[in-house]
Amino acid sequence: MDLPSVTLRPNEIADVDIEPLKGGVYGRADFDDVSIQVLNTGTSGSLIGALNGQDSSTGMTYDVPLRDIGGLRNSTGAYPWRLDHDLSTIVSISNIAPMRSEIVAQINYPGGPYLLNPRRLAAGETVIYDLRKIRDEQIPDSNGHTIPLSVNGGQFRWFIHGPGSGRLIGRAEMLSASKSISSSYSCPGSSCPAQFSYAYLDPDPVYLGPGDYAVVRAKEIDCDDFNCIGPFNAWVTSWDVTDPYGAVLYYDNGDNLQLVGFNGGTAYLRANIGYERYYWEEQASYCQDEGMDTGYADGNARAMKVTGISPDRGLVGTSPRITISGRGLGDSGSTSVEGDSGLTVDNVTNFSVNDTQISANMTIAANATPGQHTLTVHVGDVDDTVHFFVQIPKALVRQTFPETITPGQVSTGVGPLIAITDGDVKRIDGGVLDSHRCGAYRNYLYQLLDQDNPAKPILAVLTVQETFSDYSGPSGIKRIDGPASTNNVGYLADTNAITTPAGQCLTTAVTTTEKQHFSVTIGQQTLTLTTVILITMGFDPANGGTYTVTSAFDTP
Amino acid sequence: MKTQGGLMLRAVLITCFVLVTVAAIQGQASATKGSTASSQVVLAKTAGPVGLGRIDAVSALLFGFTNAEIPGGIVRIVNCYGSEPQVKIPADASVKQLLEIVALKVPEYRWRIDDGVVNVIPYTSFPVPLDIRISEFQVEELSALDALNRLLDNMQLKQELQARGLFQGLKLSGGGFPISKKRITLDLKDSTLLEALNAIVRSDGRAVWGYTLRPCNGRNEYEINLLVH
């Protein structure tokens, strides 16, 4: 609403009665809060004024100094606030520019501060901060903090913010109905508004599991000559996302970036931030606005996805070194691997430059439940899982002789019958078991398998106990039980020999049979393999003498 | 320092016992030689579990020594016409408990620890020629099995064994990949067979020698080999 203009002569004082406006606004809630703007056609500083009012319900009078728009320093403010007794403090800040302007407000108190994110005001818009309402209703600030009910006062600071913002002007009104006191504060906060110092992304890095959702914001710290304020939401002009692996799906939501973990990997994020650059012109005692400048805040989003583990199985009671593959697996500081019951994982290290592999030490307890287990890979607050199979020895199968073995096999895992008259009994690897013997022997090669279906090899060096039963043959020569070792791919060699000392070759018929059993001791448990082998060895003096050394699976 | 022990093997052919002429253990029920502390460490090692149930005594010793990863030596007198004594060993048994259980079941046995090697030798009238002297025995960078084969090729030893009425005969044998990959070097002068055997298994760290006597069919057939290697 406009009132008629008034022309004043030099040094003239005039009252402007706004009583005539009452008729137009009385009873209208949208006029509960209003501002008075006095336009001066004279030179700067040629007019001063004050607004006097009276509350008709309480009888309180108000004396509000009118402020000139003045320089940029007037777009800042630092006011006391009190809420003791029935005091109230209401801060009002108006955008007096013809374009939108943004304000940052911070309420200081012992144990504070209470910081609000920037608020944009349309041209002519006024924002009201009722300190009692903020405190008593425990309204949270941008960080979720509230002003304790025991706090009765402090300082209210505000300043204009953001590129292209026009001008703001504000004041604080402190009232006490019981004491019929009102006071008004409109002091500038500093010589220049606080301005951009630095910014960062929050959160950073942001960790995402497959399908996880996150919102990233740029946080800004602004400083004036005396203090720094922040962090609060920066004025983001745009986002740059560099995502070579398709790690995330993203949506540029203006002042924030919405992310969804997709393919795993690292996406590099940049928030481009606009701000106004000010400097204080000493000689003119004036805050100069140098216009818009830009800054940025960098970070990354690590979308984590586990694609595999090697080895994907391990023997109970062992401690394999595992390698987990995927994308966005982080570094040793933020990555951990958790096993379910019976599996512990530690010493996680990252040996890939692009977060695609981590390695770790796994300990499979001797009493771990055999079968499928789950490992959970944690990167920051997100995780993904991968399966790991805990093996126990179950059976032996015959395994093809390596090509380097001489003589080679005659059938899978079975060497030729080797007859000697004064020779060595040799293992499959050439080691001499016995020398100067007459007789025959045969080598066998087995591989230790686990309980899976289909069974898989157990790639571990294990001591396998061999026991013999159901012996029949000449008395006293039943073999004694004993241990043998698998090699690192689970191969178990065996030799069966029937011999006499060289020079004392057999001349009479001999036939022996026995059953060969196998067991493996792990921790405090002995695991008996299902495999039982029937071994027959003998000598038939007919036709010049024939040795027999055979073995057959009695039970697979 | 002496510790209590005593043990095994019931051979039906054994009708009386006389003191064997094994110098190192003569007159001793059981003993330790070498560091007492290291003997205590050996005895405290975990031997179990040894089999799922009852098991013959020599097998129990072999499995126990293998589990405990200790070297040893066992003299075995084969029961030609009967079954071997059976024992049941608790899953968490120590080497000492293992030895004591076997000793209870087979009181002929005596055990002692010779500088880390656990010897289990019966008190028997059958020939146990561990006192045969060997003037020289050298091996360099050989496996325990190859070292033993070298020892058994010693002509002096062969002649002494034959002189004592000991012969080799038919045997069933076998073996797989060795559980120890260690290479050993020895240079012994004027040692006994027992000392040489113990030196081999001690150097290997896990091997167990065996002297098996089969007093069957009126003939003493012997076998010296590595039961664990």
HADDOCK unambig.tbl for C-alpha pairs under 7 A between the chains (distance, minus, plus):
assign (segid A and resid 427 and name CA) (segid B and resid 176 and name CA) 6.88 0.50 0.50
assign (segid A and resid 432 and name CA) (segid B and resid 146 and name CA) 7.00 0.50 0.50
assign (segid A and resid 463 and name CA) (segid B and resid 179 and name CA) 6.89 0.50 0.50
assign (segid A and resid 475 and name CA) (segid B and resid 80 and name CA) 5.81 0.50 0.50
assign (segid A and resid 475 and name CA) (segid B and resid 81 and name CA) 6.85 0.50 0.50
assign (segid A and resid 476 and name CA) (segid B and resid 78 and name CA) 6.27 0.50 0.50
assign (segid A and resid 476 and name CA) (segid B and resid 79 and name CA) 6.97 0.50 0.50
assign (segid A and resid 476 and name CA) (segid B and resid 80 and name CA) 4.86 0.50 0.50
assign (segid A and resid 476 and name CA) (segid B and resid 214 and name CA) 6.25 0.50 0.50
assign (segid A and resid 477 and name CA) (segid B and resid 171 and name CA) 5.77 0.50 0.50
assign (segid A and resid 477 and name CA) (segid B and resid 172 and name CA) 6.48 0.50 0.50
assign (segid A and resid 479 and name CA) (segid B and resid 172 and name CA) 6.18 0.50 0.50
assign (segid A and resid 479 and name CA) (segid B and resid 173 and name CA) 6.69 0.50 0.50
assign (segid A and resid 480 and name CA) (segid B and resid 59 and name CA) 6.97 0.50 0.50
assign (segid A and resid 481 and name CA) (segid B and resid 59 and name CA) 5.67 0.50 0.50
assign (segid A and resid 482 and name CA) (segid B and resid 62 and name CA) 6.68 0.50 0.50
assign (segid A and resid 482 and name CA) (segid B and resid 227 and name CA) 6.38 0.50 0.50
assign (segid A and resid 482 and name CA) (segid B and resid 228 and name CA) 6.54 0.50 0.50
assign (segid A and resid 483 and name CA) (segid B and resid 228 and name CA) 6.39 0.50 0.50
assign (segid A and resid 484 and name CA) (segid B and resid 175 and name CA) 6.92 0.50 0.50
assign (segid A and resid 484 and name CA) (segid B and resid 176 and name CA) 5.20 0.50 0.50
assign (segid A and resid 484 and name CA) (segid B and resid 177 and name CA) 5.87 0.50 0.50
assign (segid A and resid 484 and name CA) (segid B and resid 178 and name CA) 6.13 0.50 0.50
assign (segid A and resid 484 and name CA) (segid B and resid 179 and name CA) 6.09 0.50 0.50
assign (segid A and resid 485 and name CA) (segid B and resid 176 and name CA) 6.71 0.50 0.50
assign (segid A and resid 485 and name CA) (segid B and resid 177 and name CA) 5.28 0.50 0.50
assign (segid A and resid 485 and name CA) (segid B and resid 178 and name CA) 5.91 0.50 0.50
assign (segid A and resid 485 and name CA) (segid B and resid 179 and name CA) 4.98 0.50 0.50
assign (segid A and resid 486 and name CA) (segid B and resid 177 and name CA) 6.63 0.50 0.50
assign (segid A and resid 492 and name CA) (segid B and resid 176 and name CA) 6.68 0.50 0.50
assign (segid A and resid 492 and name CA) (segid B and resid 177 and name CA) 6.84 0.50 0.50
assign (segid A and resid 493 and name CA) (segid B and resid 176 and name CA) 4.59 0.50 0.50
assign (segid A and resid 493 and name CA) (segid B and resid 177 and name CA) 5.76 0.50 0.50
assign (segid A and resid 494 and name CA) (segid B and resid 174 and name CA) 6.67 0.50 0.50
assign (segid A and resid 494 and name CA) (segid B and resid 175 and name CA) 5.47 0.50 0.50
assign (segid A and resid 494 and name CA) (segid B and resid 176 and name CA) 4.50 0.50 0.50
assign (segid A and resid 495 and name CA) (segid B and resid 174 and name CA) 4.58 0.50 0.50
assign (segid A and resid 495 and name CA) (segid B and resid 175 and name CA) 5.30 0.50 0.50
assign (segid A and resid 495 and name CA) (segid B and resid 176 and name CA) 6.45 0.50 0.50
assign (segid A and resid 496 and name CA) (segid B and resid 173 and name CA) 6.02 0.50 0.50
assign (segid A and resid 496 and name CA) (segid B and resid 174 and name CA) 4.69 0.50 0.50
assign (segid A and resid 497 and name CA) (segid B and resid 172 and name CA) 5.61 0.50 0.50
assign (segid A and resid 497 and name CA) (segid B and resid 173 and name CA) 5.10 0.50 0.50
assign (segid A and resid 497 and name CA) (segid B and resid 174 and name CA) 5.81 0.50 0.50
assign (segid A and resid 498 and name CA) (segid B and resid 171 and name CA) 5.89 0.50 0.50
assign (segid A and resid 498 and name CA) (segid B and resid 172 and name CA) 4.72 0.50 0.50
assign (segid A and resid 498 and name CA) (segid B and resid 173 and name CA) 6.54 0.50 0.50
assign (segid A and resid 499 and name CA) (segid B and resid 170 and name CA) 5.71 0.50 0.50
assign (segid A and resid 499 and name CA) (segid B and resid 171 and name CA) 5.64 0.50 0.50
assign (segid A and resid 499 and name CA) (segid B and resid 172 and name CA) 6.66 0.50 0.50
assign (segid A and resid 500 and name CA) (segid B and resid 169 and name CA) 5.35 0.50 0.50
assign (segid A and resid 500 and name CA) (segid B and resid 170 and name CA) 4.47 0.50 0.50
assign (segid A and resid 500 and name CA) (segid B and resid 171 and name CA) 6.32 0.50 0.50
assign (segid A and resid 501 and name CA) (segid B and resid 168 and name CA) 6.38 0.50 0.50
assign (segid A and resid 501 and name CA) (segid B and resid 169 and name CA) 6.37 0.50 0.50
assign (segid A and resid 524 and name CA) (segid B and resid 49 and name CA) 5.81 0.50 0.50
assign (segid A and resid 524 and name CA) (segid B and resid 91 and name CA) 6.14 0.50 0.50
assign (segid A and resid 524 and name CA) (segid B and resid 92 and name CA) 6.88 0.50 0.50
assign (segid A and resid 525 and name CA) (segid B and resid 49 and name CA) 6.51 0.50 0.50
assign (segid A and resid 526 and name CA) (segid B and resid 49 and name CA) 6.63 0.50 0.50
assign (segid A and resid 526 and name CA) (segid B and resid 51 and name CA) 6.65 0.50 0.50
assign (segid A and resid 526 and name CA) (segid B and resid 52 and name CA) 6.60 0.50 0.50
